Amino acid sequence: MAVSINTNQAALVALQNLNKTSGELQDTQNRVSTGLKVTSAKDDAALWSIAHNMKSQVAAYEAVTNSLNRGKSTLDVASTAGTAISDLLNQMKQTVLAASDASLDAASRQAYQQKYQSLAAQITTYVKNASFNGANLIDGSIANYTALADVNGTSVISVAGQNLSLAGGPATKAQLVAVSSAPLTITSASSFDVTIDGTKKTVSLAAGGGTGTGGAYTASDIQGLINAQFAGSTSLTSTGALAISGTVTGTAGSIVLSNFTGALSNQSQLGFAAGPEGAFAEGQNATTGGAIIQVTGTETFGLTTDYSGLINKLNASVAGVSSALATLGSASTQMENHANFVSKLTDSLNTGIGNLVDADLAKESANLQALQIKQQLGTQALSIANQAPQIILSLLKGG
């Protein structure tokens, strides 16, 4: 073997081995510090891709769990209020039965009536306040409440909303003004103000922006634009009239169109009939409240009152509320069971991900110790190899 100061093969071999050991040591230290054997696609592209997709699925199941928990909480609030309403109905029945005693004087019967009406008022309060996250399942405002059941959003758990309002509930907002079926063509950008129950919004129309022929605005277009400003508070009736949806609780409501600009000059151009601009009074188109509770809470007690009929209505109301509570309760149980299933499924997915990418720290710890020793030995070997050219100096010394 030739002795050279330009090429030290032993040093090169020692350096290669040392670099390899240092790289392996760095990889092992990364696995020990992160607890993962696959931290990026370069470690193992196949395992990383599988684990990444599974992590995405786990995140989606967290959204499903949140939806189910919200649904269960909404149902629990509704059930709590419904149970309290059932208790009030039983108290109302007891009050009616006591008031039916023919031996009572008028003052005593009046006291029972006041108690009865007070209990009925509490029902209205309970119904109004049985809301969670803006959803109320016992005031009739929700036909069906749904919660996510899978990560694709295609499967849901649905529960029918109930209406535990007293019979003859609040009056609906009545029909406003007639709407013409003739489309309106706007030749330039225009706008008009809409005021509903004191709240004013501006509705803008663009030239040719309607859905009718040539971009003309139809009655549905106008109604849709108003809805966009007032969160869907209006609708078109079967007779082509614009109506405000929702309820009023003691004051008259109205709709006023004003401040016409551009190609508009008055409400008749929009297809709205001229006149009182939609003023209406409470009591028009009154609803009958929920069909479950059959009493209004305003019944009067007197000698000629049909107490037997009233008690029958209260019995039917209690039975109806019990049925509604059974519907809500079964849905709550279904959501709770599904949430438990999703939780177990998520745990299984997390375990599967761990099996793919988690490091065996006991193994890595032992490997770390071995590599540290190898690094030290490699450093020593490189040091020895670097000293080999020193032999040349002894050969050049004079005798």
C-alpha positions as CSV (number, residue, x, y, z in Angstrom):
1,M,0.0,0.0,0.0
2,A,1.5,3.3,-1.1
3,V,2.0,6.0,1.6
4,S,0.7,9.4,0.4
5,I,0.0,12.8,2.0
6,N,-2.4,13.7,-0.8
7,T,-4.7,10.7,-0.5
8,N,-5.4,9.2,2.9
9,Q,-7.7,6.3,2.1
10,A,-8.1,5.2,5.7
11,A,-9.1,8.7,6.7
12,L,-11.7,8.8,3.9
13,V,-13.2,5.5,5.0
14,A,-13.3,6.7,8.6
15,L,-14.9,9.9,7.6
16,Q,-17.6,8.2,5.5
17,N,-18.4,5.9,8.4
18,L,-18.5,8.8,10.8
19,N,-20.8,10.8,8.6
20,K,-23.1,7.8,8.2
21,T,-23.2,7.3,12.0
22,S,-23.9,11.1,12.5
23,G,-26.8,11.0,10.1
24,E,-28.3,7.9,11.8
25,L,-27.8,9.5,15.2
26,Q,-29.6,12.7,14.0
27,D,-32.5,10.6,12.7
28,T,-32.7,8.7,16.0
29,Q,-32.6,11.9,18.0
30,N,-35.4,13.3,15.9
31,R,-37.5,10.2,16.6
32,V,-36.8,10.4,20.3
33,S,-37.6,14.1,20.5
34,T,-40.8,14.0,18.4
35,G,-41.9,10.4,19.4
36,L,-42.6,9.8,15.7
37,K,-40.8,7.5,13.3
38,V,-42.5,9.2,10.3
39,T,-42.5,13.0,10.6
40,S,-42.6,14.0,6.9
41,A,-43.1,12.5,3.5
42,K,-39.4,12.0,3.0
43,D,-39.3,9.6,5.9
44,D,-41.8,7.2,4.4
45,A,-44.0,8.6,1.7
46,A,-46.6,5.8,1.8
47,L,-47.1,5.8,5.5
48,W,-47.1,9.6,5.8
49,S,-49.8,9.8,3.1
50,I,-52.0,7.2,4.8
51,A,-51.5,8.8,8.2
52,H,-52.2,12.3,6.9
53,N,-55.5,11.2,5.3
54,M,-56.5,9.5,8.5
55,K,-55.7,12.6,10.6
56,S,-57.9,14.6,8.2
57,Q,-60.7,12.0,8.9
58,V,-60.2,12.4,12.7
59,A,-60.5,16.2,12.4
60,A,-63.7,15.7,10.4
61,Y,-65.1,13.4,13.2
62,E,-64.4,16.2,15.7
63,A,-66.7,18.4,13.7
64,V,-69.3,15.6,13.8
65,T,-68.9,15.3,17.6
66,N,-69.3,19.0,18.1
67,S,-72.5,19.0,16.0
68,L,-73.9,16.0,18.0
69,N,-73.0,17.7,21.3
70,R,-74.8,20.9,20.2
71,G,-77.8,18.9,19.2
72,K,-77.9,16.9,22.4
73,S,-77.6,20.2,24.4
74,T,-80.4,21.7,22.3
75,L,-82.6,18.7,23.0
76,D,-81.8,18.6,26.7
77,V,-82.8,22.3,27.0
78,A,-86.0,21.6,25.2
79,S,-86.7,18.5,27.3
80,T,-86.1,20.4,30.5
81,A,-88.5,23.1,29.5
82,G,-91.0,20.6,28.3
83,T,-90.9,18.7,31.6
84,A,-91.5,22.0,33.4
85,I,-94.4,22.8,31.1
86,S,-96.0,19.4,31.8
87,D,-95.8,20.1,35.5
88,L,-97.4,23.5,35.0
89,L,-100.3,21.9,33.0
90,N,-100.9,19.5,35.9
91,Q,-101.0,22.4,38.3
92,M,-103.4,24.2,35.9
93,K,-105.6,21.1,35.9
94,Q,-105.6,21.0,39.7
95,T,-106.5,24.7,39.8
96,V,-109.4,24.2,37.4
97,L,-110.7,21.2,39.4
98,A,-110.6,23.3,42.6
99,A,-112.3,26.2,40.8
100,S,-115.1,23.9,39.7
101,D,-116.4,23.5,43.2
102,A,-119.9,24.9,43.1
103,S,-119.7,26.0,46.7
104,L,-117.0,28.6,46.0
105,D,-117.9,32.3,46.1
106,A,-117.0,34.6,43.2
107,A,-113.9,36.0,44.9
108,S,-112.4,32.6,45.5
109,R,-113.1,31.5,42.0
110,Q,-111.4,34.7,40.7
111,A,-108.3,33.9,42.8
112,Y,-108.1,30.5,41.1
113,Q,-108.5,32.1,37.7
114,Q,-105.6,34.4,38.4
115,K,-103.5,31.5,39.5
116,Y,-104.5,29.6,36.4
117,Q,-103.5,32.5,34.1
118,S,-100.2,33.0,36.0
119,L,-99.3,29.4,35.4
120,A,-100.2,29.8,31.7
121,A,-98.0,32.8,31.5
122,Q,-95.1,30.8,32.8
123,I,-95.6,28.3,30.0
124,T,-95.2,31.1,27.5
125,T,-92.0,32.2,29.3
126,Y,-90.6,28.6,29.4
127,V,-91.3,28.2,25.7
128,K,-89.7,31.5,24.8
129,N,-86.5,30.8,26.8
130,A,-86.0,27.1,25.8
131,S,-83.3,28.1,23.3
132,F,-79.7,26.8,22.9
133,N,-77.3,28.4,20.5
134,G,-80.3,30.1,18.8
135,A,-82.3,26.9,18.3
136,N,-85.6,26.5,20.0
137,L,-87.3,23.1,19.5
138,I,-90.5,23.7,21.4
139,D,-91.8,27.1,20.0
140,G,-92.7,25.8,16.5
141,S,-90.0,27.8,14.8
142,I,-88.0,24.7,13.6
143,A,-89.7,22.0,11.5
144,N,-86.7,19.6,11.7
145,Y,-83.5,19.9,13.6
146,T,-80.5,18.0,12.2
147,A,-77.1,17.1,13.5
148,L,-74.2,15.7,11.5
149,A,-73.8,11.9,11.6
150,D,-70.8,11.3,9.2
151,V,-67.7,13.0,7.9
152,N,-69.2,13.5,4.4
153,G,-72.1,15.6,5.6
154,T,-74.5,13.3,3.8
155,S,-76.0,11.5,6.8
156,V,-77.7,13.4,9.6
157,I,-79.8,12.7,12.7
158,S,-83.0,14.5,12.4
159,V,-85.7,15.3,15.0
160,A,-89.0,17.0,14.5
161,G,-89.5,20.3,16.2
162,Q,-92.4,20.6,18.6
163,N,-94.7,23.5,19.4
164,L,-95.6,23.7,23.1
165,S,-97.1,27.2,22.8
166,L,-100.5,27.9,24.2
167,A,-103.4,27.6,21.8
168,G,-104.2,30.9,20.1
169,G,-100.6,32.1,20.3
170,P,-99.3,35.4,19.1
171,A,-100.8,37.0,16.0
172,T,-98.9,36.7,12.7
173,K,-97.9,39.7,10.8
174,A,-100.6,40.1,8.2
175,Q,-100.8,40.6,4.5
176,L,-99.4,43.9,3.3
177,V,-99.8,45.4,-0.2
178,A,-100.7,43.8,-3.5
179,V,-97.9,43.0,-5.9
180,S,-98.3,43.2,-9.6
181,S,-97.3,40.3,-11.8
182,A,-95.9,42.6,-14.5
183,P,-92.1,42.6,-14.5
184,L,-90.3,45.9,-14.0
185,T,-87.5,47.0,-16.4
186,I,-84.8,49.1,-14.8
187,T,-82.8,51.2,-17.2
188,S,-80.3,52.6,-14.7
189,A,-79.0,51.8,-11.3
190,S,-81.8,52.5,-8.8
191,S,-82.6,52.0,-5.1
192,F,-85.4,52.5,-2.6
193,D,-85.7,52.3,1.2
194,V,-87.8,49.7,3.0
195,T,-88.8,50.3,6.6
196,I,-90.3,47.3,8.4
197,D,-91.4,47.9,12.0
198,G,-89.1,50.9,12.3
199,T,-86.0,49.4,10.8
200,K,-84.9,50.9,7.5
201,K,-82.8,49.2,4.8
202,T,-81.8,50.2,1.3
203,V,-82.6,47.9,-1.6
204,S,-80.5,48.4,-4.8
205,L,-81.5,47.4,-8.3
206,A,-79.1,47.2,-11.2
207,A,-80.1,47.7,-14.9
208,G,-81.0,44.4,-16.3
209,G,-80.4,42.6,-13.0
210,G,-83.8,40.8,-12.7
211,T,-84.6,37.3,-13.7
212,G,-87.4,38.3,-16.1
213,T,-87.2,38.7,-19.8
214,G,-84.5,41.1,-20.7
215,G,-83.4,41.4,-17.1
216,A,-86.7,42.7,-15.8
217,Y,-87.5,42.4,-12.1
218,T,-90.3,40.1,-11.2
219,A,-92.4,40.3,-8.0
220,S,-90.3,37.4,-6.7
221,D,-87.1,39.3,-7.5
222,I,-88.3,42.3,-5.5
223,Q,-89.4,40.1,-2.6
224,G,-86.0,38.3,-2.6
225,L,-84.1,41.5,-2.5
226,I,-86.1,42.7,0.5
227,N,-85.5,39.4,2.2
228,A,-81.8,39.7,1.7
229,Q,-81.9,42.9,3.7
230,F,-84.3,41.7,6.4
231,A,-83.1,38.1,6.9
232,G,-86.0,36.5,5.1
233,S,-88.7,38.4,6.9
234,T,-91.1,38.6,4.0
235,S,-92.9,36.2,1.7
236,L,-95.3,36.2,-1.2
237,T,-98.8,34.9,-0.5
238,S,-100.7,32.7,-2.9
239,T,-102.6,35.8,-4.1
240,G,-99.4,37.6,-5.0
241,A,-99.2,39.9,-1.9
242,L,-96.1,40.7,0.1
243,A,-96.3,39.7,3.7
244,I,-94.1,40.0,6.7
245,S,-93.4,36.7,8.5
246,G,-92.9,36.2,12.2
247,T,-95.0,37.4,15.1
248,V,-96.0,40.6,16.9
249,T,-96.6,40.7,20.6
250,G,-98.6,43.8,21.2
251,T,-97.8,46.5,18.7
252,A,-98.9,47.1,15.2
253,G,-96.4,46.6,12.4
254,S,-95.9,48.1,9.0
255,I,-93.9,48.3,5.9
256,V,-93.1,51.6,4.2
257,L,-91.4,52.1,0.8
258,S,-89.7,55.4,0.3
259,N,-86.7,57.4,-1.1
260,F,-86.9,56.1,-4.7
261,T,-83.8,56.9,-6.8
262,G,-82.6,56.4,-10.4
263,A,-85.3,54.9,-12.7
264,L,-87.8,54.7,-9.8
265,S,-90.1,57.4,-8.6
266,N,-92.8,55.6,-6.5
267,Q,-93.8,52.2,-5.2
268,S,-96.3,51.5,-7.9
269,Q,-93.4,51.1,-10.3
270,L,-92.2,48.2,-8.1
271,G,-95.6,46.6,-8.5
272,F,-96.8,47.6,-5.0
273,A,-100.3,49.0,-4.8
274,A,-100.5,52.6,-3.5
275,G,-102.3,53.3,-0.3
276,P,-101.6,52.9,3.4
277,E,-98.3,51.2,2.6
278,G,-99.0,48.0,4.5
279,A,-100.1,49.2,7.9
280,F,-101.8,46.4,9.8
281,A,-103.0,45.6,13.3
282,E,-102.2,42.7,15.6
283,G,-104.8,40.0,15.4
284,Q,-105.1,39.7,11.6
285,N,-104.4,36.2,10.4
286,A,-103.9,35.0,14.0
287,T,-102.4,31.6,14.4
288,T,-103.9,28.9,16.7
289,G,-100.5,28.4,18.4
290,G,-99.3,24.8,18.9
291,A,-101.7,21.9,18.3
292,I,-100.3,20.1,21.4
293,I,-101.5,22.4,24.2
294,Q,-105.2,23.0,23.7
295,V,-105.8,25.8,26.2
296,T,-105.2,29.5,25.7
297,G,-104.5,30.4,29.3
298,T,-107.2,33.1,29.1
299,E,-110.2,31.0,30.0
300,T,-112.5,32.6,32.5
301,F,-113.9,30.8,35.6
302,G,-117.6,31.2,36.4
303,L,-120.6,29.3,37.5
304,T,-121.4,28.4,33.9
305,T,-117.9,27.5,32.8
306,D,-117.5,24.1,31.2
307,Y,-114.9,22.9,33.7
308,S,-115.2,19.3,32.6
309,G,-114.3,20.3,29.0
310,L,-111.4,22.4,30.2
311,I,-110.1,19.5,32.3
312,N,-110.3,17.2,29.2
313,K,-108.3,19.7,27.2
314,L,-105.7,19.9,29.9
315,N,-105.5,16.1,30.0
316,A,-105.1,16.0,26.3
317,S,-102.4,18.7,26.6
318,V,-100.5,16.7,29.2
319,A,-100.6,13.6,27.0
320,G,-99.5,15.7,24.0
321,V,-96.6,17.2,25.9
322,S,-95.6,13.7,27.1
323,S,-95.5,12.5,23.5
324,A,-93.5,15.5,22.4
325,L,-91.0,14.8,25.2
326,A,-90.7,11.2,24.2
327,T,-89.8,12.3,20.7
328,L,-87.2,14.7,22.0
329,G,-85.9,12.2,24.5
330,S,-85.4,9.4,22.0
331,A,-83.6,11.8,19.6
332,S,-81.3,12.9,22.5
333,T,-80.5,9.3,23.3
334,Q,-79.8,8.6,19.6
335,M,-77.4,11.6,19.4
336,E,-75.7,10.5,22.7
337,N,-75.2,7.0,21.4
338,H,-73.9,8.2,18.1
339,A,-71.6,10.6,19.8
340,N,-70.2,7.7,21.9
341,F,-69.7,5.6,18.8
342,V,-67.9,8.5,17.0
343,S,-65.7,8.9,20.1
344,K,-64.7,5.2,20.1
345,L,-64.2,5.3,16.3
346,T,-62.0,8.4,16.7
347,D,-59.9,6.6,19.4
348,S,-59.5,3.6,17.0
349,L,-58.4,5.9,14.2
350,N,-55.9,7.6,16.5
351,T,-54.5,4.2,17.6
352,G,-54.2,3.2,13.9
353,I,-52.3,6.4,13.1
354,G,-50.0,5.8,16.1
355,N,-49.3,2.3,14.9
356,L,-48.2,3.8,11.5
357,V,-46.1,6.7,12.6
358,D,-45.2,6.5,16.3
359,A,-41.7,5.5,17.2
360,D,-40.8,2.6,19.6
361,L,-39.0,4.8,22.1
362,A,-37.5,1.8,24.0
363,K,-35.9,0.6,20.8
364,E,-34.8,4.2,19.8
365,S,-33.3,4.8,23.2
366,A,-31.1,1.7,22.9
367,N,-30.2,2.6,19.4
368,L,-29.3,6.2,20.5
369,Q,-26.8,4.8,23.0
370,A,-25.2,2.6,20.4
371,L,-24.9,5.3,17.8
372,Q,-23.4,7.7,20.3
373,I,-20.7,5.1,21.1
374,K,-20.2,4.5,17.3
375,Q,-19.8,8.3,16.8
376,Q,-17.1,8.4,19.5
377,L,-15.3,5.4,18.0
378,G,-15.6,6.9,14.5
379,T,-14.1,10.1,15.7
380,Q,-11.3,8.2,17.3
381,A,-10.7,6.2,14.1
382,L,-10.6,9.3,12.0
383,S,-8.1,10.9,14.4
384,I,-5.9,7.8,14.1
385,A,-6.2,7.8,10.3
386,N,-5.3,11.4,10.1
387,Q,-2.0,10.7,12.0
388,A,-0.8,8.1,9.4
389,P,0.9,10.7,7.1
390,Q,3.1,11.6,10.1
391,I,5.2,8.5,9.2
392,I,6.5,10.4,6.2
393,L,8.2,12.9,8.5
394,S,10.3,10.1,10.1
395,L,11.3,8.9,6.7
396,L,12.7,12.3,5.8
397,K,14.7,12.8,9.0
398,G,18.5,12.7,8.5
399,G,20.5,9.9,10.1
